């Protein structure tokens, strides 16, 4: 009973009272995981976008042979000079060998192994995002001036990554919508069953002058109450699960995975899921009762 | 209660027929009119169609043909959402009582007031008073399953009259009570009638009809009204 309102229908003992909260609990649990995934991915996309926007990387291939190291250093200097003269470039900084080794260490193992490999040299370039640069022209000039130099503006892999993330987000949103649809369908079934079970009581209420909404409200109140208790149960199950995933993700961070923290907005949405589920159940029950009663004399 | 001037027709049937599904007509060419403030016994043998006629009168069904006019409203032209307002002006005592088993006697009788949105303080004042009047003061909180047939009938009657209806329809309201209680209930109906309620009582109890012979009778046989006295 919502807000302590009186109910003339004996809905408390119905079989639906037993299964609906568990079903809603499961739906809220799955929705919470899907919502958390959506928010984490949205955060990742925005962070990648922010980190990579305004940066370029110039790669200079190592020159083989005994004098290779010196020649490579010379080419890096030339590339840095060219970049610094280019309009729109704020800074151009060549990474030294130690920094390169540190970057590759999580992937290739100990520094000793990596140090002897012929590694390409990297130049980290910061550009002014307000100035539109002709990156094609810059890449061409680099290739002509510095043999073995190439320009990477991160856009290709970033756009693919963002596409992947956005697709995954839409899939997660789709899952939440399907869960909402399944919850609604279950409430429709439960309400119709309840109406069939209490047909006699509904008839009496009608004959003494009850409006359809008087009857619908009682089913809606019950659906809200069951939906909310089920929703809280689902939330209680989802929070430890999300905590566990977060803990596991933090353990494998350190280069491989970016931070997978759920923003406060995500927690707010997840906290509101029981209320949303209860509201959906209430609204669906009300519509179902009105629809069914409209077919009665 | 919005009583009408006595004498105006509160209910009118014109060539009404009723059939259940594809079965034969259980009511045929029913034509009569009841003046406001009248008191009629509805008599006839078992299976004559008394309950079906009452069902049409309390808007439990719509006729399959003909015209029913209730409180000046042609039922065929009345929108579904207007029905509750009409039904609130009608009190019904069902032959099988149709009490809600999970509610106490008090809550059963309070139902018509609660669906109208009457204040709970008013409900708690009037319902015990009426239940006391029908001899059930000590059964306010009893569930119907613990009451005898006669007690259930009195609860059903109290539920029908609590809203001071314009039209009271009772299907065998004295079928399960002794003579003393039957008389008492009939006096209650007469009191309501004096206050302006139109009464129609379907009954088999010929003795009772004879005792209150000053009230006219609507006699039905083979699905047709034979006479309105």
HADDOCK unambig.tbl for C-alpha pairs under 7 A between the chains (distance, minus, plus):
assign (segid A and resid 10 and name CA) (segid B and resid 102 and name CA) 6.64 0.50 0.50
assign (segid A and resid 201 and name CA) (segid B and resid 100 and name CA) 6.52 0.50 0.50
assign (segid A and resid 207 and name CA) (segid B and resid 60 and name CA) 6.91 0.50 0.50
assign (segid A and resid 207 and name CA) (segid B and resid 87 and name CA) 6.19 0.50 0.50
assign (segid A and resid 208 and name CA) (segid B and resid 87 and name CA) 6.00 0.50 0.50
assign (segid A and resid 208 and name CA) (segid B and resid 88 and name CA) 5.95 0.50 0.50
assign (segid A and resid 208 and name CA) (segid B and resid 112 and name CA) 5.75 0.50 0.50
assign (segid A and resid 209 and name CA) (segid B and resid 84 and name CA) 4.19 0.50 0.50
assign (segid A and resid 209 and name CA) (segid B and resid 85 and name CA) 6.45 0.50 0.50
assign (segid A and resid 209 and name CA) (segid B and resid 87 and name CA) 4.85 0.50 0.50
assign (segid A and resid 209 and name CA) (segid B and resid 88 and name CA) 4.73 0.50 0.50
assign (segid A and resid 209 and name CA) (segid B and resid 115 and name CA) 6.87 0.50 0.50
assign (segid A and resid 210 and name CA) (segid B and resid 84 and name CA) 5.93 0.50 0.50
assign (segid A and resid 210 and name CA) (segid B and resid 115 and name CA) 5.30 0.50 0.50
assign (segid A and resid 211 and name CA) (segid B and resid 84 and name CA) 5.83 0.50 0.50
assign (segid A and resid 297 and name CA) (segid B and resid 61 and name CA) 6.42 0.50 0.50
